[in-house]
């Protein structure tokens, strides 16, 4: 006989072979396979028990399904119990040998031992198939009338799984199941109500006829668990019967005033808030009881209170009725945000999103920013700030200059997803709120000009790959940099009196900093186009800087032309062409007038709503394809020789001379030290570098100690707000949509 290893010995062996568990378990499975082939059912039972343990570790035991059925057929309870356990863990409605267990279940259902019958009922609820349910329904129905409460309780609970597999069985068993609502045993009664509760979650209308009995149970029961199940069941039935909620007012009032169980009290509060009107006195009592949960020292009760308050706040009528309660709730929710439990913190943030008002917005955002700095994962705090601020087209925001500063702070620490939302809100606010644009362009300049050591990349320079990356020199999210570039390029007129100093500074920040070349291609194209807009508009806003901007564009844009990204290179090439073509003067003013019409917020689907004219063919090309003419005539040494294709040296030199750019006159007088062939000593280069660094140091000292530009903007805003009335901003909250078709407009006018 094969040596039999017990389950305890196998578990100890697995723990002893740390790091080699797979090899040890593989050897154990081989031993189990030999034990399963034994004729001794005691040995087979032990093998099945060990397989059940290995199944919980993820190993397959479907190969031993027939062995499990063999163990289930033994007469001794201790031997066949592992078989029922393994069957309930591994069998399902698609198991082939499952049909072999029907007679075994019938046999155990008639056993004198209630524990053997209970074991069979528990196993059936896990593995029942439609065929098994139909064959065993008669025995299950008869066991609901058993004299033993233990079997009645297990049968009622098992029937729910049977009804899921075989729905027609519900119609057959419903009368007897309804009789169990009058059972004297509290366990059977609770199991019956629980079964009806789960059935009502599928279709509550089928159980409205049970309301009188359920109401009688709610009024007379003292079982806390049964009361909770009844309250949950009434929450599903009340929306289907308008006369039912008034009938529940008295028992709910008694529960709220007399119960000492927090679980029952919580379920009663939830029932009141879900089914009764907010104007009732019982609803006011429930809100007072709910505040006790929020003030509790128990974290679990506080969590339940916040979760239920959040559910109630979804209804507009509740927010209007209990506005004063909501205002007092703000400070308690802010304290709960500091919870270490992420689930409780998430519920507190969601509740804060619902209860915040324009008066409490600034304090709430300040607290959230403080918590975000302390937390390792501040994304949930940032998302809450953006969600609160952008709700209903910024309905809660009164001071848009302050909110733009908040967005600027978020731009320095936000993740990619939050940075995209920050950029979208930044541009959207500038478009919708004309009064904040002067402050917005200054703030955008502060975000762009954050690298004091930035140098210019000219057409002859190639960026050093060892240079510092964007994160080291520009501590702003790339998406926000693109948004700032768009804002300063679109609303350059709002620089007002500071345009002469700001326009060149903005252009240098957009195009000259080496860190710009490390950004995404889409941000680089936004920077190029913003610089071009500044040049076009400078003639009308500040003509004195037009020449400087032109020179800056012609100096910096060639480095973008060399970009490996096609969009960046094409946009830079087009910009250079336009700058060369549009010289300062009347033509530049006329070109700048293209950006004169003010922007308005447009609905996202407005483009799709436009009607295509009948005479417009969108597939027709604008121009006919032309055959390109040869650029030059081939010159052969011997015109009669077809293989002599090379041009003469004279033609090659002439072609190169035509393509070479004109050499500036000043280059002839350039210092020899600037030539790549000058073999000067290292001392001269070091001296020149030292002078440059000394000049840079002196300029930094002359400018004073460097400070955070956002802090400077914040102080400037505080100084402007001190002693002055609150600024009232006009917000364009309506989105422009596509004009209606002529036929639709005529029909609307006629109506």
DAHU-V482294 format. One record per pair of residues at least 4 apart in sequence whose ideal C-beta (glycine too) atoms are under 7 Angstrom apart, sorted by the first residue. I is the first residue (numbers start at 0). J is the second residue. Records with the same first field share a line. If there is no record, write none. Layout:
BEGIN
I: J / J
END
This chain:
BEGIN
1: 33 / 34 / 37
3: 34 / 42 / 45
4: 8 / 9 / 30
5: 45
6: 10 / 48 / 49 / 52
7: 11
8: 12
9: 13 / 27 / 49
10: 14
11: 15
12: 16 / 23
13: 20 / 23 / 24
16: 20 / 23
19: 23
20: 24
21: 25
22: 26
23: 27
24: 28 / 53 / 58
25: 29
26: 30
27: 31
28: 32
29: 33
30: 34
31: 35 / 46 / 49 / 50
32: 36
34: 42 / 43 / 45 / 46
35: 43 / 46 / 63 / 66
37: 42 / 43
39: 43
40: 44 / 69 / 70 / 73 / 78
41: 45 / 78
42: 46
43: 47 / 66 / 69 / 70
44: 48 / 70 / 78 / 81 / 82
45: 49
46: 50
47: 51 / 63 / 66 / 67 / 70 / 81 / 82 / 85
48: 52 / 81
49: 53
50: 54 / 60 / 63 / 85
51: 81 / 84 / 85 / 88
53: 58 / 60
54: 58 / 60 / 88 / 89
60: 89
61: 89
63: 67
64: 68 / 94 / 96
65: 69 / 96
66: 70
67: 71 / 82 / 85 / 86
68: 72 / 96 / 99 / 100
70: 78 / 79 / 81 / 82
71: 79 / 82 / 83 / 86 / 100 / 103
72: 103
73: 78 / 79
75: 79
76: 80 / 115
79: 83
80: 84 / 118
81: 85
82: 86
83: 87 / 118 / 122
84: 88
85: 89
86: 90 / 100 / 122 / 126
87: 121 / 122 / 125 / 126
90: 94 / 97 / 126
91: 126
92: 127 / 128 / 164
97: 126 / 128 / 131
98: 130
100: 104
101: 105 / 131 / 134 / 135
102: 106
103: 107
104: 108 / 119 / 123 / 135
105: 109 / 135 / 138
107: 115 / 116 / 119
108: 116 / 119 / 138 / 142
110: 115 / 116
112: 116
113: 117 / 147 / 149 / 150
114: 118
115: 119
116: 120 / 150
117: 121 / 149 / 150 / 153
118: 122
119: 123
120: 124 / 153 / 154 / 157
121: 153
122: 126
123: 127 / 135 / 157
124: 157 / 160
127: 131 / 132 / 160 / 161 / 164
128: 164
129: 133 / 164 / 165
130: 134
131: 135
132: 136 / 161 / 164 / 165 / 168
133: 165
135: 139
136: 140 / 161 / 168 / 171
137: 141
138: 142
139: 154 / 157 / 158 / 161
140: 171 / 172 / 175
142: 150 / 154
143: 151 / 154 / 155 / 175 / 176 / 179
144: 175
145: 150 / 151
147: 151
148: 152 / 184 / 186 / 187
149: 153
150: 154
151: 155 / 179 / 182 / 187
152: 156 / 186 / 187 / 190
153: 157
154: 158
155: 176 / 179 / 187 / 190 / 191 / 194
156: 190 / 194
157: 161
158: 162 / 172 / 176 / 194
159: 163 / 194 / 197 / 198
160: 164
161: 165 / 168
162: 166 / 168 / 169 / 198
167: 171
168: 172
169: 173
172: 176
173: 177
174: 178
176: 191
177: 209
179: 187 / 191
180: 191 / 212
182: 187 / 188 / 191
184: 188
185: 189 / 222 / 225
186: 190
187: 191
188: 192 / 225
189: 193 / 222 / 224 / 225 / 228
190: 194
191: 195
192: 196 / 225 / 228 / 229 / 232
193: 197 / 228
194: 198
195: 199 / 206 / 209 / 232
196: 200 / 228 / 231 / 232
198: 206
199: 203 / 206 / 232 / 235
200: 235
203: 235 / 236 / 239
204: 239
207: 236 / 239 / 240
209: 213
210: 214 / 236 / 240 / 243
211: 215
212: 216
213: 217 / 229 / 232
214: 218 / 246
215: 219
216: 220 / 225 / 229
217: 226 / 229 / 250
218: 250
220: 225 / 226
222: 226
223: 227 / 260 / 262 / 263
224: 228
225: 229
226: 230 / 263
227: 231 / 262 / 263 / 266
228: 232
229: 233
230: 234 / 266 / 267 / 270
231: 266
232: 236
233: 237 / 247 / 270
234: 270 / 273 / 274
236: 240 / 243
237: 243 / 244 / 274
242: 246
243: 247
244: 274 / 275
247: 251
248: 252 / 281
249: 253
250: 254
251: 255 / 267 / 270 / 271 / 281
252: 256 / 281
253: 257
254: 258 / 263 / 267
255: 264 / 267 / 284 / 285 / 288
258: 263 / 264
260: 264
261: 265 / 300
262: 266
263: 267
264: 268 / 288
265: 269 / 292 / 303
266: 270
267: 271
268: 272 / 285 / 288 / 289 / 307
269: 273 / 307
270: 274
271: 275 / 281 / 282 / 285
272: 282 / 285 / 307 / 311
275: 279 / 281 / 282
276: 282
277: 282 / 316 / 317 / 320
278: 320
280: 284
281: 285
282: 286
283: 287
284: 288
285: 289
286: 290 / 321 / 324
289: 293 / 304 / 307 / 308
290: 294
291: 295
292: 300 / 301 / 303 / 304
293: 301 / 304 / 305 / 331
295: 300 / 301
297: 301
298: 302 / 340 / 343
299: 303
300: 304
301: 305 / 335
302: 306 / 343 / 346
303: 307
304: 308
305: 309 / 332 / 335 / 346 / 347 / 350
306: 310 / 346
307: 311
308: 312 / 350
309: 346 / 349 / 350 / 353
311: 317
312: 317 / 318 / 350 / 353 / 354
315: 319
316: 320
317: 321
318: 322 / 325
321: 325
322: 326
323: 327
324: 328
325: 354
328: 332 / 354
329: 333 / 354 / 355 / 359 / 363
330: 334
331: 335
332: 336 / 347 / 350 / 351 / 354
333: 363 / 366
335: 343 / 347
336: 344 / 347 / 348 / 351 / 370
337: 370
338: 343 / 344 / 347
340: 344
341: 345
342: 346
343: 347
344: 348
345: 349 / 379
346: 350
347: 351
348: 352 / 379 / 383
350: 354
351: 355 / 363 / 383
352: 383 / 386 / 387
355: 359 / 360 / 363 / 387 / 395
356: 360 / 395
357: 395 / 397
359: 363
360: 364 / 387 / 395 / 396
361: 365 / 401
362: 366
363: 367
364: 368 / 384 / 405
365: 369
366: 370
367: 371 / 380 / 383 / 384
368: 372 / 408
369: 373
370: 374 / 380
371: 377 / 380 / 381
374: 380
377: 381 / 412
378: 382 / 414 / 417
379: 383
380: 384
381: 385 / 409 / 413 / 417
382: 386 / 417
383: 387
384: 388 / 405 / 409
385: 389 / 417 / 420 / 421 / 424
386: 390
387: 395
388: 393 / 395 / 396 / 402 / 424
389: 393 / 424
390: 394 / 395
392: 730 / 732
393: 428 / 730
396: 402
398: 402 / 726
399: 403 / 428 / 432 / 435 / 728
400: 404 / 435 / 438 / 716
401: 405 / 716
402: 406
403: 407 / 425 / 428 / 435 / 438 / 439 / 442
404: 408 / 442 / 709 / 712 / 713 / 716
405: 409
406: 410 / 421 / 424 / 425
407: 442 / 446 / 709
408: 709
409: 413 / 417 / 421
410: 418 / 421 / 446 / 475 / 476 / 479
411: 474 / 475
413: 417 / 418 / 421 / 476
414: 418
415: 419
416: 420
417: 421
418: 422 / 476 / 478 / 479
419: 423 / 478
420: 424
421: 425 / 476 / 479
422: 426 / 478 / 479 / 481 / 482
423: 427
424: 428
425: 429 / 479 / 482
426: 430 / 482 / 485 / 486
427: 431
428: 432 / 435
429: 435 / 436 / 439 / 486 / 490
430: 598 / 600
431: 600 / 730 / 731
432: 728 / 730
433: 729
434: 728 / 729
435: 439 / 728
436: 440 / 490 / 493
437: 441 / 493 / 495
438: 442
439: 443 / 486
440: 444 / 486 / 487 / 490 / 493 / 494
441: 445 / 712
442: 446 / 712
443: 447 / 483 / 486 / 487
444: 448 / 487 / 501 / 504 / 505
445: 708 / 709 / 712
446: 475 / 479 / 483
447: 480 / 483 / 505 / 508 / 509
448: 504 / 508
449: 473 / 474 / 475 / 708
450: 472 / 473 / 512 / 514
451: 705
453: 511 / 512 / 513 / 514
454: 513
455: 511 / 554 / 555
456: 460 / 462 / 511 / 513 / 516 / 555 / 558
457: 554 / 558
458: 554 / 557 / 558
460: 558
462: 466 / 513 / 516
466: 513
467: 471 / 472
468: 517
469: 473 / 514 / 517 / 518
470: 474
472: 514
473: 480 / 514
475: 479 / 480
477: 481 / 518 / 519 / 522
478: 482
479: 483
480: 484 / 518 / 522
481: 485 / 521 / 522 / 525
482: 486
483: 487
484: 488 / 509 / 525 / 526 / 529
485: 489 / 525 / 529
486: 490
487: 491 / 505 / 529
488: 528 / 529 / 532 / 533
489: 532 / 598
491: 502 / 532 / 533 / 536 / 540
492: 536 / 540
494: 498 / 501 / 502
497: 501
498: 502 / 540 / 541
499: 541 / 543 / 544
500: 504
501: 505
502: 506 / 533 / 537 / 541 / 544 / 548
503: 507 / 544 / 547 / 548 / 551
504: 508
505: 509 / 533
506: 510 / 530 / 533 / 548 / 551
507: 511 / 551
508: 512
509: 515 / 526 / 529 / 530
510: 515 / 526 / 530 / 551 / 555
511: 555
515: 523 / 526
518: 522 / 523
520: 524 / 564 / 566 / 567
521: 525
522: 526
523: 527 / 559 / 567
524: 528 / 566 / 567 / 570
525: 529
526: 530
527: 531 / 556 / 559 / 570 / 571 / 574
528: 532 / 570
529: 533
530: 534 / 552
531: 535 / 574 / 577
532: 536 / 594
533: 537 / 548
534: 548 / 549 / 552 / 578
535: 587 / 590 / 591 / 594
536: 540 / 591 / 594
537: 541 / 544 / 545 / 548
538: 542 / 545 / 583 / 587 / 588 / 591
539: 588 / 591
544: 548
545: 549 / 583
546: 550 / 583
547: 551
548: 552
549: 553 / 578 / 583
550: 554
551: 555
552: 556 / 574 / 578
553: 575 / 578
556: 560 / 571 / 574 / 575
559: 567 / 568 / 571
560: 568 / 571 / 572
562: 567 / 568
564: 568
565: 569
566: 570
567: 571
568: 572
569: 573
570: 574
571: 575
572: 576
573: 577
574: 578
575: 579
576: 580
577: 581
581: 586 / 587 / 590
582: 587
583: 587
585: 589
586: 590
587: 591
588: 592
599: 731 / 735
600: 731 / 734 / 735
601: 605 / 734 / 735
602: 734 / 735 / 736
604: 608
605: 735 / 736 / 737
608: 736 / 737
609: 737
610: 740
611: 615
633: 644 / 646
634: 646 / 647 / 650
635: 640 / 643 / 644
636: 643 / 647
637: 643
646: 650 / 651
648: 652
649: 653
650: 654
651: 655
652: 656
653: 657
654: 658
655: 659
662: 666
665: 669
669: 673
671: 677
672: 677 / 679 / 683
679: 683 / 684
681: 685
682: 686
683: 687
684: 688
685: 689
686: 690
687: 691
688: 692
689: 693
690: 694
691: 695
692: 696
693: 697
694: 698
695: 699
696: 700
697: 701
698: 702
706: 710 / 711
707: 711
708: 712
709: 713
710: 714
711: 715
712: 716
713: 717
714: 718
715: 719
716: 720
717: 721
719: 723
739: 743 / 744
740: 744
741: 745
742: 746
743: 747
744: 748
745: 749
746: 750
END
